[in-house]
């Protein structure tokens, strides 16, 4: 199974963001390389039904891609929460996903799972699971455990 690494600090930030909104999905952007998440940016969920869906604010998404093209951090995917579900891609997630290889982190409670959006994925026909490697220093691959 392919994997993606993230620091325990960034993972804690994602879980905390989700905990702050127990009745609506939260979302944010992930930056780094296809196998290492270096940074994140909280985003506004502009979905019409935020309790059941998420949509990253287009202005925030566009600004992140512009910064990336100007030499800033590269957008590699995003995270979102399932406040009343499990940390597993839903049929709605699959319908909204583009098979572009992006990383999806899904958080439910304190559980976080990682996925790659692909054509003909193993889950919902759109996602392949990724092992989530966590540690204090993922950039050096030190102190990293697989989840």
Secondary structure, 3 states (H helix, E strand, C coil): CCEEEEEHHHHHHHHHHHHCCCCCCCEEEEEEECCEEEEEEEECECCCCCCCCCCECHHHHHHHHHHHHCCCCCEEEEEEECCCCCCCCCHHHHHHCCCCCCEEEEEECCEEEEEEEEEEECECEEEEEEEEEEEEEHHHCEEEEEC
